[in-house]
């Protein structure tokens, strides 16, 4: 099946499976954050042992439609647009992988926030803001760190003026962040 996000945001997570019992671990602890899919973007869920992908509505009023891949044969131009969207997602994942390859946790954190805001951010008076909330645990899962470390490093980034937290705990990048020096 091919899924298309009509409105809202879908959060993708990899879910580990218990290889002994073949049961999925559905707790948030067993999930690895894989990214967001916004309006107009396609995604598919492929289950492959020992991991399965899960899609969650990250915002209220998220709407998704689905169709079979072979249905795209009826609309060649639409098929081309879907494949182009997947190609662009693949390119973004390559950039994300290079960010996650950074040695220092603070560099991974700032790179992750920057990529998310570049992809999904909205302009506000102070800079650009992620339009939906993200927990420190979800960020930690995405960058291979802990919630506690993310909380501490977010404090450092805020103190240096490299990020802002605005209404409803939304993460923002100011218009002209200072360069980062030193770190974890």
ChimeraX commands (.cxc) that place a marker at each C-alpha (Angstrom):
marker #1 position 0.00,0.00,0.00 radius 0.5
marker #1 position 0.98,3.57,-0.65 radius 0.5
marker #1 position -0.08,6.17,1.92 radius 0.5
marker #1 position -0.42,9.91,1.27 radius 0.5
marker #1 position -0.66,12.45,4.09 radius 0.5
marker #1 position -3.53,14.86,3.39 radius 0.5
marker #1 position -3.22,16.97,6.53 radius 0.5
marker #1 position -1.36,16.92,9.82 radius 0.5
marker #1 position 1.89,15.07,10.43 radius 0.5
marker #1 position 2.76,11.38,10.60 radius 0.5
marker #1 position 5.60,10.27,12.90 radius 0.5
marker #1 position 7.42,7.17,11.67 radius 0.5
marker #1 position 9.08,4.85,14.16 radius 0.5
marker #1 position 10.99,1.60,13.88 radius 0.5
marker #1 position 9.71,-0.94,16.37 radius 0.5
marker #1 position 11.94,-3.75,17.56 radius 0.5
marker #1 position 10.48,-7.24,17.63 radius 0.5
marker #1 position 11.25,-9.84,20.26 radius 0.5
marker #1 position 12.96,-12.49,18.12 radius 0.5
marker #1 position 12.02,-15.25,20.59 radius 0.5
marker #1 position 8.27,-14.68,20.65 radius 0.5
marker #1 position 7.81,-12.75,17.38 radius 0.5
marker #1 position 5.73,-10.23,19.33 radius 0.5
marker #1 position 6.20,-6.54,18.60 radius 0.5
marker #1 position 7.49,-4.36,21.40 radius 0.5
marker #1 position 4.92,-1.57,21.31 radius 0.5
marker #1 position 6.24,0.57,24.15 radius 0.5
marker #1 position 7.77,3.92,23.29 radius 0.5
marker #1 position 11.05,2.60,24.78 radius 0.5
marker #1 position 11.33,0.05,21.96 radius 0.5
marker #1 position 10.73,2.63,19.26 radius 0.5
marker #1 position 13.34,4.41,17.22 radius 0.5
marker #1 position 12.24,7.74,15.78 radius 0.5
marker #1 position 12.64,7.73,11.99 radius 0.5
marker #1 position 11.18,11.04,10.94 radius 0.5
marker #1 position 8.07,12.96,10.04 radius 0.5
marker #1 position 5.91,12.85,6.93 radius 0.5
marker #1 position 4.00,16.08,6.25 radius 0.5
marker #1 position 1.03,17.01,4.07 radius 0.5
marker #1 position 1.33,16.02,0.43 radius 0.5
marker #1 position 4.07,13.49,1.15 radius 0.5
marker #1 position 3.87,9.73,0.49 radius 0.5
marker #1 position 5.10,6.87,2.65 radius 0.5
marker #1 position 4.79,3.13,2.84 radius 0.5
marker #1 position 5.00,0.69,5.71 radius 0.5
marker #1 position 7.03,-2.43,5.06 radius 0.5
marker #1 position 7.32,-5.00,7.85 radius 0.5
marker #1 position 10.61,-6.86,7.84 radius 0.5
marker #1 position 11.82,-8.95,10.74 radius 0.5
marker #1 position 13.43,-8.09,13.16 radius 0.5
marker #1 position 12.04,-4.55,12.70 radius 0.5
marker #1 position 8.67,-3.20,11.75 radius 0.5
marker #1 position 7.72,0.34,10.84 radius 0.5
marker #1 position 4.88,2.05,12.66 radius 0.5
marker #1 position 3.11,5.26,11.64 radius 0.5
marker #1 position 1.46,7.47,14.24 radius 0.5
marker #1 position -0.61,10.63,13.86 radius 0.5
marker #1 position 1.67,13.18,15.53 radius 0.5
marker #1 position -0.97,15.92,15.48 radius 0.5
marker #1 position -4.70,15.92,16.03 radius 0.5
marker #1 position -6.76,15.98,12.82 radius 0.5
marker #1 position -4.13,14.13,10.81 radius 0.5
marker #1 position -5.63,12.64,7.67 radius 0.5
marker #1 position -4.09,9.93,5.47 radius 0.5
marker #1 position -5.38,8.24,2.33 radius 0.5
marker #1 position -4.11,4.98,0.87 radius 0.5
marker #1 position -4.07,3.28,-2.49 radius 0.5
marker #1 position -2.43,0.30,-4.11 radius 0.5
marker #1 position 0.82,0.90,-5.97 radius 0.5
marker #1 position -0.65,-0.53,-9.18 radius 0.5
marker #1 position -3.38,2.16,-9.02 radius 0.5
marker #1 position -0.67,4.66,-9.97 radius 0.5
marker #1 position -0.54,3.04,-13.43 radius 0.5
marker #1 position -3.77,4.92,-14.16 radius 0.5
marker #1 position -2.15,8.29,-13.47 radius 0.5
marker #1 position 1.39,8.42,-14.95 radius 0.5
marker #1 position 1.96,12.06,-13.98 radius 0.5
marker #1 position 0.86,11.39,-10.39 radius 0.5
marker #1 position 3.07,8.29,-10.30 radius 0.5
marker #1 position 6.03,10.43,-11.38 radius 0.5
marker #1 position 5.25,12.95,-8.60 radius 0.5
marker #1 position 5.08,10.19,-5.98 radius 0.5
marker #1 position 8.38,8.69,-7.12 radius 0.5
marker #1 position 9.96,12.15,-7.16 radius 0.5
marker #1 position 8.76,12.71,-3.57 radius 0.5
marker #1 position 10.34,9.40,-2.51 radius 0.5
marker #1 position 13.59,10.41,-4.25 radius 0.5
marker #1 position 13.61,13.71,-2.35 radius 0.5
marker #1 position 12.93,11.85,0.93 radius 0.5
marker #1 position 15.85,9.55,0.16 radius 0.5
marker #1 position 18.13,12.55,-0.42 radius 0.5
marker #1 position 17.04,14.04,2.93 radius 0.5
marker #1 position 17.74,10.73,4.70 radius 0.5
marker #1 position 21.28,10.75,3.32 radius 0.5
marker #1 position 21.82,14.21,4.80 radius 0.5
marker #1 position 20.24,13.01,8.04 radius 0.5
marker #1 position 22.62,10.04,8.15 radius 0.5
marker #1 position 25.62,12.33,7.74 radius 0.5
marker #1 position 24.28,14.47,10.61 radius 0.5
marker #1 position 23.82,11.41,12.81 radius 0.5
marker #1 position 27.40,10.40,12.03 radius 0.5
marker #1 position 28.72,13.45,13.90 radius 0.5
marker #1 position 30.87,12.44,16.85 radius 0.5
marker #1 position 29.68,15.05,19.34 radius 0.5
marker #1 position 26.13,14.69,20.64 radius 0.5
marker #1 position 25.55,18.44,20.58 radius 0.5
marker #1 position 26.43,18.50,16.86 radius 0.5
marker #1 position 23.98,15.66,16.18 radius 0.5
marker #1 position 21.31,17.47,18.18 radius 0.5
marker #1 position 21.74,20.80,16.41 radius 0.5
marker #1 position 21.96,19.10,13.01 radius 0.5
marker #1 position 18.79,17.13,13.70 radius 0.5
marker #1 position 16.87,20.23,14.81 radius 0.5
marker #1 position 18.16,22.17,11.81 radius 0.5
marker #1 position 17.10,19.46,9.34 radius 0.5
marker #1 position 13.63,19.18,10.87 radius 0.5
marker #1 position 13.11,22.93,10.81 radius 0.5
marker #1 position 14.43,23.20,7.23 radius 0.5
marker #1 position 11.95,20.55,6.16 radius 0.5
marker #1 position 8.89,21.42,8.27 radius 0.5
marker #1 position 9.60,24.84,9.82 radius 0.5
marker #1 position 7.46,27.92,9.66 radius 0.5
marker #1 position 8.66,31.51,9.79 radius 0.5
marker #1 position 7.96,33.50,12.95 radius 0.5
marker #1 position 9.19,36.91,14.03 radius 0.5
marker #1 position 12.23,35.49,15.86 radius 0.5
marker #1 position 13.27,32.93,13.22 radius 0.5
marker #1 position 11.97,29.56,12.04 radius 0.5
marker #1 position 9.97,27.23,14.22 radius 0.5
marker #1 position 9.01,23.57,14.18 radius 0.5
marker #1 position 5.19,23.72,13.92 radius 0.5
marker #1 position 4.58,20.72,16.16 radius 0.5
marker #1 position 5.92,19.55,19.53 radius 0.5
marker #1 position 8.69,17.00,19.89 radius 0.5
marker #1 position 9.67,15.40,23.19 radius 0.5
marker #1 position 13.24,15.16,24.41 radius 0.5
marker #1 position 12.82,11.36,24.48 radius 0.5
marker #1 position 11.86,11.37,20.78 radius 0.5
marker #1 position 14.85,13.55,19.96 radius 0.5
marker #1 position 17.13,11.30,22.01 radius 0.5
marker #1 position 15.83,8.26,20.13 radius 0.5
marker #1 position 16.51,9.97,16.81 radius 0.5
marker #1 position 20.09,11.03,17.60 radius 0.5
marker #1 position 21.16,8.01,19.64 radius 0.5
marker #1 position 21.20,9.70,23.02 radius 0.5
marker #1 position 19.16,9.85,26.21 radius 0.5
marker #1 position 16.35,12.18,27.21 radius 0.5
marker #1 position 18.49,13.55,30.05 radius 0.5
marker #1 position 21.39,14.38,27.73 radius 0.5
marker #1 position 19.05,16.02,25.21 radius 0.5
marker #1 position 17.51,18.16,27.99 radius 0.5
marker #1 position 20.96,19.26,29.19 radius 0.5
marker #1 position 22.24,20.03,25.67 radius 0.5
marker #1 position 19.04,21.87,24.72 radius 0.5
marker #1 position 19.70,24.08,27.75 radius 0.5
marker #1 position 23.22,24.77,26.45 radius 0.5
marker #1 position 21.92,25.58,22.96 radius 0.5
marker #1 position 19.28,27.92,24.42 radius 0.5
marker #1 position 21.87,29.61,26.63 radius 0.5
marker #1 position 24.10,30.24,23.60 radius 0.5
marker #1 position 21.13,31.63,21.64 radius 0.5
marker #1 position 21.32,28.88,19.03 radius 0.5
marker #1 position 17.74,27.71,19.61 radius 0.5
marker #1 position 14.62,29.25,21.08 radius 0.5
marker #1 position 11.66,27.62,22.78 radius 0.5
marker #1 position 8.39,29.46,22.15 radius 0.5
marker #1 position 4.72,28.91,22.96 radius 0.5
marker #1 position 3.65,25.31,23.53 radius 0.5
marker #1 position 7.33,24.22,23.77 radius 0.5
marker #1 position 7.99,24.58,20.05 radius 0.5
marker #1 position 11.66,24.47,19.02 radius 0.5
marker #1 position 12.90,27.36,16.88 radius 0.5
marker #1 position 16.11,28.47,15.21 radius 0.5
marker #1 position 16.77,32.21,15.48 radius 0.5
marker #1 position 17.43,34.20,12.30 radius 0.5
marker #1 position 21.18,34.40,12.92 radius 0.5
marker #1 position 22.48,31.71,15.28 radius 0.5
marker #1 position 25.98,32.00,16.69 radius 0.5
marker #1 position 28.49,29.30,15.66 radius 0.5
marker #1 position 28.84,26.43,18.16 radius 0.5
marker #1 position 32.17,25.82,19.86 radius 0.5
marker #1 position 33.12,22.89,22.06 radius 0.5
marker #1 position 30.58,20.41,23.30 radius 0.5
marker #1 position 29.80,16.84,24.16 radius 0.5
marker link #1:1,2 radius 0.2
marker link #1:2,3 radius 0.2
marker link #1:3,4 radius 0.2
marker link #1:4,5 radius 0.2
marker link #1:5,6 radius 0.2
marker link #1:6,7 radius 0.2
marker link #1:7,8 radius 0.2
marker link #1:8,9 radius 0.2
marker link #1:9,10 radius 0.2
marker link #1:10,11 radius 0.2
marker link #1:11,12 radius 0.2
marker link #1:12,13 radius 0.2
marker link #1:13,14 radius 0.2
marker link #1:14,15 radius 0.2
marker link #1:15,16 radius 0.2
marker link #1:16,17 radius 0.2
marker link #1:17,18 radius 0.2
marker link #1:18,19 radius 0.2
marker link #1:19,20 radius 0.2
marker link #1:20,21 radius 0.2
marker link #1:21,22 radius 0.2
marker link #1:22,23 radius 0.2
marker link #1:23,24 radius 0.2
marker link #1:24,25 radius 0.2
marker link #1:25,26 radius 0.2
marker link #1:26,27 radius 0.2
marker link #1:27,28 radius 0.2
marker link #1:28,29 radius 0.2
marker link #1:29,30 radius 0.2
marker link #1:30,31 radius 0.2
marker link #1:31,32 radius 0.2
marker link #1:32,33 radius 0.2
marker link #1:33,34 radius 0.2
marker link #1:34,35 radius 0.2
marker link #1:35,36 radius 0.2
marker link #1:36,37 radius 0.2
marker link #1:37,38 radius 0.2
marker link #1:38,39 radius 0.2
marker link #1:39,40 radius 0.2
marker link #1:40,41 radius 0.2
marker link #1:41,42 radius 0.2
marker link #1:42,43 radius 0.2
marker link #1:43,44 radius 0.2
marker link #1:44,45 radius 0.2
marker link #1:45,46 radius 0.2
marker link #1:46,47 radius 0.2
marker link #1:47,48 radius 0.2
marker link #1:48,49 radius 0.2
marker link #1:49,50 radius 0.2
marker link #1:50,51 radius 0.2
marker link #1:51,52 radius 0.2
marker link #1:52,53 radius 0.2
marker link #1:53,54 radius 0.2
marker link #1:54,55 radius 0.2
marker link #1:55,56 radius 0.2
marker link #1:56,57 radius 0.2
marker link #1:57,58 radius 0.2
marker link #1:58,59 radius 0.2
marker link #1:59,60 radius 0.2
marker link #1:60,61 radius 0.2
marker link #1:61,62 radius 0.2
marker link #1:62,63 radius 0.2
marker link #1:63,64 radius 0.2
marker link #1:64,65 radius 0.2
marker link #1:65,66 radius 0.2
marker link #1:66,67 radius 0.2
marker link #1:67,68 radius 0.2
marker link #1:68,69 radius 0.2
marker link #1:69,70 radius 0.2
marker link #1:70,71 radius 0.2
marker link #1:71,72 radius 0.2
marker link #1:72,73 radius 0.2
marker link #1:73,74 radius 0.2
marker link #1:74,75 radius 0.2
marker link #1:75,76 radius 0.2
marker link #1:76,77 radius 0.2
marker link #1:77,78 radius 0.2
marker link #1:78,79 radius 0.2
marker link #1:79,80 radius 0.2
marker link #1:80,81 radius 0.2
marker link #1:81,82 radius 0.2
marker link #1:82,83 radius 0.2
marker link #1:83,84 radius 0.2
marker link #1:84,85 radius 0.2
marker link #1:85,86 radius 0.2
marker link #1:86,87 radius 0.2
marker link #1:87,88 radius 0.2
marker link #1:88,89 radius 0.2
marker link #1:89,90 radius 0.2
marker link #1:90,91 radius 0.2
marker link #1:91,92 radius 0.2
marker link #1:92,93 radius 0.2
marker link #1:93,94 radius 0.2
marker link #1:94,95 radius 0.2
marker link #1:95,96 radius 0.2
marker link #1:96,97 radius 0.2
marker link #1:97,98 radius 0.2
marker link #1:98,99 radius 0.2
marker link #1:99,100 radius 0.2
marker link #1:100,101 radius 0.2
marker link #1:101,102 radius 0.2
marker link #1:102,103 radius 0.2
marker link #1:103,104 radius 0.2
marker link #1:104,105 radius 0.2
marker link #1:105,106 radius 0.2
marker link #1:106,107 radius 0.2
marker link #1:107,108 radius 0.2
marker link #1:108,109 radius 0.2
marker link #1:109,110 radius 0.2
marker link #1:110,111 radius 0.2
marker link #1:111,112 radius 0.2
marker link #1:112,113 radius 0.2
marker link #1:113,114 radius 0.2
marker link #1:114,115 radius 0.2
marker link #1:115,116 radius 0.2
marker link #1:116,117 radius 0.2
marker link #1:117,118 radius 0.2
marker link #1:118,119 radius 0.2
marker link #1:119,120 radius 0.2
marker link #1:120,121 radius 0.2
marker link #1:121,122 radius 0.2
marker link #1:122,123 radius 0.2
marker link #1:123,124 radius 0.2
marker link #1:124,125 radius 0.2
marker link #1:125,126 radius 0.2
marker link #1:126,127 radius 0.2
marker link #1:127,128 radius 0.2
marker link #1:128,129 radius 0.2
marker link #1:129,130 radius 0.2
marker link #1:130,131 radius 0.2
marker link #1:131,132 radius 0.2
marker link #1:132,133 radius 0.2
marker link #1:133,134 radius 0.2
marker link #1:134,135 radius 0.2
marker link #1:135,136 radius 0.2
marker link #1:136,137 radius 0.2
marker link #1:137,138 radius 0.2
marker link #1:138,139 radius 0.2
marker link #1:139,140 radius 0.2
marker link #1:140,141 radius 0.2
marker link #1:141,142 radius 0.2
marker link #1:142,143 radius 0.2
marker link #1:143,144 radius 0.2
marker link #1:144,145 radius 0.2
marker link #1:145,146 radius 0.2
marker link #1:146,147 radius 0.2
marker link #1:147,148 radius 0.2
marker link #1:148,149 radius 0.2
marker link #1:149,150 radius 0.2
marker link #1:150,151 radius 0.2
marker link #1:151,152 radius 0.2
marker link #1:152,153 radius 0.2
marker link #1:153,154 radius 0.2
marker link #1:154,155 radius 0.2
marker link #1:155,156 radius 0.2
marker link #1:156,157 radius 0.2
marker link #1:157,158 radius 0.2
marker link #1:158,159 radius 0.2
marker link #1:159,160 radius 0.2
marker link #1:160,161 radius 0.2
marker link #1:161,162 radius 0.2
marker link #1:162,163 radius 0.2
marker link #1:163,164 radius 0.2
marker link #1:164,165 radius 0.2
marker link #1:165,166 radius 0.2
marker link #1:166,167 radius 0.2
marker link #1:167,168 radius 0.2
marker link #1:168,169 radius 0.2
marker link #1:169,170 radius 0.2
marker link #1:170,171 radius 0.2
marker link #1:171,172 radius 0.2
marker link #1:172,173 radius 0.2
marker link #1:173,174 radius 0.2
marker link #1:174,175 radius 0.2
marker link #1:175,176 radius 0.2
marker link #1:176,177 radius 0.2
marker link #1:177,178 radius 0.2
marker link #1:178,179 radius 0.2
marker link #1:179,180 radius 0.2
marker link #1:180,181 radius 0.2
marker link #1:181,182 radius 0.2
marker link #1:182,183 radius 0.2
marker link #1:183,184 radius 0.2
view
